Structure formats: C-alpha cells, structure tokens
Amino acid sequence: MRIHWKDEFKKDYKQLEKRLKQSPQIRKALFQAVSILHQGKDLSKKYAVNSIPAQGSGWYDCYVYDDIVMIYKIEGQYVKLSRLGTPKYLEKER
C-alpha cells in the first residue's frame, strides 16, 4: 500500500519530535505501525485499532504507543495518515 502523510500529520509529528527523541520506543512503535500498513498487513494483530464511524467509511485510530494515537484512512491501495498525538491534544486541535 502507498502511504500519504497529510499536512496535519506532519505538523503533529513535528510537535511530538521532542518527545520522540526522548523516547526511542515511541518512534520505533510509530514506524513499525506505518510499516505494517505499507505492507498491507492487519495492524490490529499488534496494536489497538478502532474504526471511527463518525468520520466516515475507512477511518481508523490506532494506539501506537501508550497514549499516542495515529488516525488514518484506508482508500483502496492508499493509506492517508491524518493525525498523530495524545487524545487530549487531538481533541483540543479539532
């Protein structure tokens, strides 16, 4: 599958960079999750994944590490990485 990083996701990632540098485990978990999606495998075998019906069809959230949530959408052969952060941060940014 092809991965598309939306601008919001890139912004969120930059916000988390300081935390990611302090915790290699978070960075590793995030890149493992993206790699699994890229390979077209089932992410829910390793991570807690939930569909987000309020967002529409194909939207999911995935807890990649403790309180770090990745929101993404699957459309055909594309995975659109939409948002990244703690639930509190993402709720505030809505």
Backbone hydrogen bonds, N-H to C=O, Kabsch-Sander energy under -0.5 kcal/mol:
donor,donor_aa,acceptor,acceptor_aa,energy
2,R,77,Q,-3.2
4,H,79,V,-3.0
6,K,4,H,-0.8
6,K,81,L,-2.3
10,K,6,K,-2.1
11,K,7,D,-2.3
12,D,8,E,-2.7
13,Y,9,F,-2.7
14,K,10,K,-2.1
15,Q,11,K,-1.9
16,L,12,D,-1.7
17,E,13,Y,-0.9
17,E,14,K,-0.5
20,L,16,L,-2.9
21,K,17,E,-2.6
22,Q,18,K,-1.5
23,S,19,R,-1.3
26,I,23,S,-1.0
27,R,23,S,-1.4
28,K,24,P,-2.6
29,A,25,Q,-2.4
30,L,26,I,-2.5
31,F,27,R,-2.4
32,Q,28,K,-2.2
33,A,29,A,-2.2
34,V,30,L,-2.3
35,S,31,F,-2.0
36,I,32,Q,-2.3
37,L,33,A,-2.1
38,H,34,V,-2.5
39,Q,35,S,-2.0
40,G,37,L,-1.4
41,K,36,I,-2.1
43,L,41,K,-0.7
45,K,42,D,-1.1
46,K,43,L,-1.6
47,Y,43,L,-2.2
48,A,63,Y,-0.7
49,V,47,Y,-0.8
50,N,61,D,-2.4
52,I,59,W,-2.4
55,Q,52,I,-1.4
56,G,52,I,-0.7
56,G,53,P,-0.7
59,W,56,G,-1.1
60,Y,72,Y,-2.9
61,D,50,N,-2.7
62,C,70,M,-2.0
63,Y,48,A,-2.1
64,V,62,C,-1.2
64,V,68,I,-1.6
65,Y,68,I,-1.2
68,I,65,Y,-3.7
69,V,67,D,-0.6
69,V,85,G,-3.3
70,M,62,C,-2.6
71,I,83,R,-2.6
72,Y,60,Y,-2.5
73,K,80,K,-1.9
74,I,58,G,-2.1
75,E,73,K,-0.6
75,E,78,Y,-2.8
78,Y,75,E,-2.2
79,V,2,R,-2.8
80,K,73,K,-3.1
80,K,78,Y,-0.5
81,L,4,H,-2.8
81,L,79,V,-0.8
82,S,71,I,-2.8
82,S,80,K,-0.7
83,R,71,I,-1.4
85,G,69,V,-2.0
90,L,86,T,-2.7
91,E,87,P,-2.4
92,K,88,K,-1.9
93,E,89,Y,-1.7
94,R,91,E,-0.9
